[in-house]
Amino acid sequence: MNQHLERGKLLLQQHRHREAEAEFKMHLSLEPNDDEAHLYLGLCYLHGNKLDDATISIQQSIALFPHNAFAFYVYSRILFGQEKYKESRQKIDEAINIQPIDANFFCMVGTVAFVQQRLFTSA
């Protein structure tokens, strides 16, 4: 495993997103088809509110490994941040179809439903 990937994961755990982003980019310059690195880079972008960049990274991750439930969860969070609630719900449903036992996924379903209900009742 590449040292940049491991360092990036450690920095991400420490909420040092900009530094982690740089490490993931270095790793991807050496291993451009690493779905995990694209996923973590997307998380860095999400935390930095770079939602367009996050979308590109997470789409690349999913294209490389379409059975990663966590990638669909992250994609759902990105879409939620872009106020694309219907699409967010679709992606979290895909995550649940892959891995139906993760409580975080169901929490995201509730969050999306809550916001959609508030928007519906305020309209």
GIKA-V886689 format. One record per pair of residues at least 4 apart in sequence whose C-alpha atoms are under 8 Angstrom apart, sorted by the first residue. I is the first residue (numbers start at 0). GAP is how many residues later the second one is. Records with the same first field share a line. If there is no record, write none. Layout:
I: GAP, GAP
This chain:
0: 4, 5
1: 4, 25
2: 4, 24
3: 4, 19, 20, 22, 23
4: 4, 18, 19, 22, 32
5: 4
6: 4, 13, 16
7: 4, 11, 12, 13, 14, 15, 16
8: 4, 11, 31
9: 4, 10
10: 4, 5, 6, 8, 9
11: 4, 5, 8, 32
15: 4
16: 4, 27, 28, 30, 31
17: 4, 26, 30
18: 4
19: 4, 21, 24
20: 4, 20, 23, 24
21: 4
22: 4
23: 4, 13, 14, 16, 17
24: 4, 16
25: 4
26: 4, 5, 10
27: 4, 5, 6, 9, 10
32: 31
33: 4, 27, 30
34: 4, 25, 26, 27, 29, 30
35: 4, 25
36: 4, 24
37: 4, 19, 20, 22, 23
38: 4, 18, 19, 22, 32
39: 4
40: 4, 13, 16
41: 4, 11, 12, 13, 14, 15, 16, 32
42: 4, 11, 31
43: 4, 10
44: 4, 5, 6, 8, 9
45: 4, 5, 8, 32
49: 4
50: 4, 27, 30, 31
51: 4
52: 4
53: 4, 24
54: 4, 20, 23
55: 4
56: 4
57: 4, 13, 16, 17
58: 4, 16
59: 4
60: 4, 5, 10
61: 4, 5, 6, 9, 10
66: 31
67: 4, 27, 30
68: 4, 25, 26, 27, 29, 30
69: 4, 25
70: 4, 24
71: 4, 19, 20, 22, 23
72: 4, 18, 19, 22, 32
73: 4
74: 4, 13, 16, 17
75: 4, 11, 12, 13, 14, 15, 16
76: 4, 11, 31
77: 4, 10
78: 4, 5, 6, 8, 9
79: 4, 5, 8, 32
83: 4
84: 4, 27, 31
85: 4
86: 4
87: 4, 24
88: 4, 20, 23
89: 4
90: 4
91: 4, 13, 16, 17
92: 4, 16
93: 4
94: 4, 5, 10
95: 4, 5, 6, 9, 10
101: 4
102: 4
103: 4
104: 4
105: 4
106: 4
107: 4
108: 4
109: 4
110: 4
111: 4
112: 4
113: 4
114: 4
115: 4
116: 4
117: 4
118: 4
